[in-house]
Amino acid sequence: MGEWSQLIDSYEQLLLQSQSMLELARRGDWTTLLQVRSCGLIDAERLQRLEAGVLLGRQERLRKAELLEQILALDAEIRTHLLARRDELVLLMRNSRRQRELDRAYRPAMDSSIVYRIDDRFGKGSP
């Protein structure tokens, strides 16, 4: 009984973590989101090992399925926020690259301001 209880508790903790991650994504706190996600991967691996040795009854399987459904729904929304952020960063990178290209094309280079003197060009004494 203790093993399946621990397993269900782990899924409930994963649900809480997913809710926290969604809130971070909504706020745009990407650094903290990545840190929480890293911990989540470790927890998911531990959960997988725990689940390998546990046989669940009907009620526990239903609860697990319910928790997984909620976790996956949260994950889908988190993914939507992450994809929007990715698209935003891609646009920023394109604009930055375009700005560098414009700067190169329209800003005079440091060495292009060389002034030729007529003496250097034709030498002294040349007609």
Short mmCIF file of the C-alpha atoms (twelve columns), coordinates in Angstrom:
data_MODEL
# 
_entry.id   MODEL 
# 
loop_
_atom_site.group_PDB 
_atom_site.id 
_atom_site.type_symbol 
_atom_site.label_atom_id 
_atom_site.label_alt_id 
_atom_site.label_comp_id 
_atom_site.label_asym_id 
_atom_site.label_seq_id 
_atom_site.Cartn_x 
_atom_site.Cartn_y 
_atom_site.Cartn_z 
_atom_site.pdbx_PDB_model_num 
ATOM 1   C CA . MET A 1   0.000  0.000  0.000   1 
ATOM 2   C CA . GLY A 2   2.855  2.396  0.782   1 
ATOM 3   C CA . GLU A 3   4.472  2.084  -2.636  1 
ATOM 4   C CA . TRP A 4   1.397  3.022  -4.652  1 
ATOM 5   C CA . SER A 5   0.657  5.849  -2.211  1 
ATOM 6   C CA . GLN A 6   4.166  7.180  -2.717  1 
ATOM 7   C CA . LEU A 7   3.725  6.871  -6.479  1 
ATOM 8   C CA . ILE A 8   0.447  8.819  -6.483  1 
ATOM 9   C CA . ASP A 9   2.013  11.448 -4.191  1 
ATOM 10  C CA . SER A 10  4.864  11.798 -6.699  1 
ATOM 11  C CA . TYR A 11  2.399  12.393 -9.532  1 
ATOM 12  C CA . GLU A 12  0.623  14.993 -7.408  1 
ATOM 13  C CA . GLN A 13  3.964  16.721 -6.791  1 
ATOM 14  C CA . LEU A 14  4.613  16.656 -10.541 1 
ATOM 15  C CA . LEU A 15  1.238  18.318 -11.074 1 
ATOM 16  C CA . LEU A 16  2.112  21.066 -8.590  1 
ATOM 17  C CA . GLN A 17  5.444  21.554 -10.304 1 
ATOM 18  C CA . SER A 18  3.717  21.823 -13.697 1 
ATOM 19  C CA . GLN A 19  1.336  24.446 -12.288 1 
ATOM 20  C CA . SER A 20  4.317  26.404 -10.988 1 
ATOM 21  C CA . MET A 21  6.069  26.148 -14.356 1 
ATOM 22  C CA . LEU A 22  2.978  27.430 -16.149 1 
ATOM 23  C CA . GLU A 23  2.842  30.446 -13.862 1 
ATOM 24  C CA . LEU A 24  6.531  31.147 -14.564 1 
ATOM 25  C CA . ALA A 25  5.904  30.869 -18.312 1 
ATOM 26  C CA . ARG A 26  2.935  33.244 -18.099 1 
ATOM 27  C CA . ARG A 27  5.120  35.769 -16.243 1 
ATOM 28  C CA . GLY A 28  7.974  35.308 -18.699 1 
ATOM 29  C CA . ASP A 29  10.437 34.226 -16.000 1 
ATOM 30  C CA . TRP A 30  12.423 32.024 -18.368 1 
ATOM 31  C CA . THR A 31  15.500 31.586 -16.170 1 
ATOM 32  C CA . THR A 32  13.537 30.254 -13.219 1 
ATOM 33  C CA . LEU A 33  11.397 28.152 -15.535 1 
ATOM 34  C CA . LEU A 34  14.484 26.423 -16.909 1 
ATOM 35  C CA . GLN A 35  15.793 25.773 -13.405 1 
ATOM 36  C CA . VAL A 36  12.489 24.278 -12.284 1 
ATOM 37  C CA . ARG A 37  12.311 22.211 -15.470 1 
ATOM 38  C CA . SER A 38  15.781 20.791 -14.792 1 
ATOM 39  C CA . CYS A 39  14.651 19.650 -11.359 1 
ATOM 40  C CA . GLY A 40  11.476 18.268 -12.939 1 
ATOM 41  C CA . LEU A 41  13.481 16.037 -15.239 1 
ATOM 42  C CA . ILE A 42  15.273 14.539 -12.258 1 
ATOM 43  C CA . ASP A 43  11.950 14.028 -10.475 1 
ATOM 44  C CA . ALA A 44  10.438 12.400 -13.571 1 
ATOM 45  C CA . GLU A 45  13.346 9.973  -13.772 1 
ATOM 46  C CA . ARG A 46  12.917 9.091  -10.097 1 
ATOM 47  C CA . LEU A 47  9.188  8.628  -10.685 1 
ATOM 48  C CA . GLN A 48  9.884  6.261  -13.565 1 
ATOM 49  C CA . ARG A 49  12.081 4.082  -11.347 1 
ATOM 50  C CA . LEU A 50  9.486  4.144  -8.581  1 
ATOM 51  C CA . GLU A 51  6.711  3.144  -10.956 1 
ATOM 52  C CA . ALA A 52  8.611  0.131  -12.264 1 
ATOM 53  C CA . GLY A 53  8.033  -1.850 -9.094  1 
ATOM 54  C CA . VAL A 54  4.466  -0.812 -8.243  1 
ATOM 55  C CA . LEU A 55  1.208  -2.500 -9.217  1 
ATOM 56  C CA . LEU A 56  -1.746 -0.131 -9.021  1 
ATOM 57  C CA . GLY A 57  -5.323 -1.044 -8.307  1 
ATOM 58  C CA . ARG A 58  -8.250 0.287  -10.301 1 
ATOM 59  C CA . GLN A 59  -8.761 3.412  -8.152  1 
ATOM 60  C CA . GLU A 60  -5.061 4.262  -8.220  1 
ATOM 61  C CA . ARG A 61  -4.875 3.790  -11.988 1 
ATOM 62  C CA . LEU A 62  -7.837 6.156  -12.411 1 
ATOM 63  C CA . ARG A 63  -6.210 8.747  -10.137 1 
ATOM 64  C CA . LYS A 64  -2.907 8.415  -11.992 1 
ATOM 65  C CA . ALA A 65  -4.692 8.871  -15.340 1 
ATOM 66  C CA . GLU A 66  -6.483 11.950 -14.004 1 
ATOM 67  C CA . LEU A 67  -3.216 13.455 -12.772 1 
ATOM 68  C CA . LEU A 68  -1.440 12.687 -16.038 1 
ATOM 69  C CA . GLU A 69  -4.235 14.319 -18.028 1 
ATOM 70  C CA . GLN A 70  -3.904 17.498 -15.971 1 
ATOM 71  C CA . ILE A 71  -0.099 17.459 -16.223 1 
ATOM 72  C CA . LEU A 72  -0.230 17.048 -19.997 1 
ATOM 73  C CA . ALA A 73  -2.749 19.890 -20.352 1 
ATOM 74  C CA . LEU A 74  -0.459 22.180 -18.357 1 
ATOM 75  C CA . ASP A 75  2.527  21.016 -20.378 1 
ATOM 76  C CA . ALA A 76  0.717  21.904 -23.624 1 
ATOM 77  C CA . GLU A 77  0.073  25.432 -22.385 1 
ATOM 78  C CA . ILE A 78  3.666  25.809 -21.188 1 
ATOM 79  C CA . ARG A 79  4.804  24.691 -24.624 1 
ATOM 80  C CA . THR A 80  2.614  27.347 -26.240 1 
ATOM 81  C CA . HIS A 81  4.322  30.044 -24.159 1 
ATOM 82  C CA . LEU A 82  7.775  28.636 -24.919 1 
ATOM 83  C CA . LEU A 83  7.081  28.560 -28.657 1 
ATOM 84  C CA . ALA A 84  5.873  32.158 -28.550 1 
ATOM 85  C CA . ARG A 85  9.084  33.128 -26.731 1 
ATOM 86  C CA . ARG A 86  11.167 31.235 -29.283 1 
ATOM 87  C CA . ASP A 87  9.446  33.100 -32.119 1 
ATOM 88  C CA . GLU A 88  10.072 36.397 -30.328 1 
ATOM 89  C CA . LEU A 89  13.784 35.603 -29.967 1 
ATOM 90  C CA . VAL A 90  14.053 34.564 -33.620 1 
ATOM 91  C CA . LEU A 91  12.541 37.895 -34.645 1 
ATOM 92  C CA . LEU A 92  14.971 39.773 -32.400 1 
ATOM 93  C CA . MET A 93  17.913 37.882 -33.903 1 
ATOM 94  C CA . ARG A 94  16.742 38.650 -37.439 1 
ATOM 95  C CA . ASN A 95  16.329 42.328 -36.608 1 
ATOM 96  C CA . SER A 96  19.753 42.426 -35.005 1 
ATOM 97  C CA . ARG A 97  21.358 40.778 -38.025 1 
ATOM 98  C CA . ARG A 98  19.519 43.146 -40.365 1 
ATOM 99  C CA . GLN A 99  20.696 46.127 -38.314 1 
ATOM 100 C CA . ARG A 100 24.331 44.937 -38.505 1 
ATOM 101 C CA . GLU A 101 24.018 44.550 -42.271 1 
ATOM 102 C CA . LEU A 102 22.579 48.053 -42.605 1 
ATOM 103 C CA . ASP A 103 25.317 49.458 -40.408 1 
ATOM 104 C CA . ARG A 104 27.946 47.796 -42.573 1 
ATOM 105 C CA . ALA A 105 26.361 49.042 -45.772 1 
ATOM 106 C CA . TYR A 106 25.676 52.658 -44.787 1 
ATOM 107 C CA . ARG A 107 28.213 53.521 -42.112 1 
ATOM 108 C CA . PRO A 108 31.564 54.557 -43.534 1 
ATOM 109 C CA . ALA A 109 34.286 52.186 -42.529 1 
ATOM 110 C CA . MET A 110 37.081 53.543 -40.369 1 
ATOM 111 C CA . ASP A 111 39.724 53.036 -43.070 1 
ATOM 112 C CA . SER A 112 37.642 54.353 -45.947 1 
ATOM 113 C CA . SER A 113 38.312 57.977 -45.001 1 
ATOM 114 C CA . ILE A 114 41.758 57.954 -46.619 1 
ATOM 115 C CA . VAL A 115 42.409 61.229 -48.387 1 
ATOM 116 C CA . TYR A 116 44.768 61.120 -51.320 1 
ATOM 117 C CA . ARG A 117 47.054 64.010 -51.723 1 
ATOM 118 C CA . ILE A 118 47.926 64.962 -55.255 1 
ATOM 119 C CA . ASP A 119 51.650 64.837 -54.455 1 
ATOM 120 C CA . ASP A 120 51.344 61.206 -53.322 1 
ATOM 121 C CA . ARG A 121 49.331 60.279 -56.341 1 
ATOM 122 C CA . PHE A 122 51.436 61.815 -59.048 1 
ATOM 123 C CA . GLY A 123 54.739 62.489 -57.349 1 
ATOM 124 C CA . LYS A 124 56.567 65.823 -57.118 1 
ATOM 125 C CA . GLY A 125 57.697 67.140 -60.387 1 
ATOM 126 C CA . SER A 126 55.214 65.193 -62.529 1 
ATOM 127 C CA . PRO A 127 53.206 67.349 -64.902 1 
# 
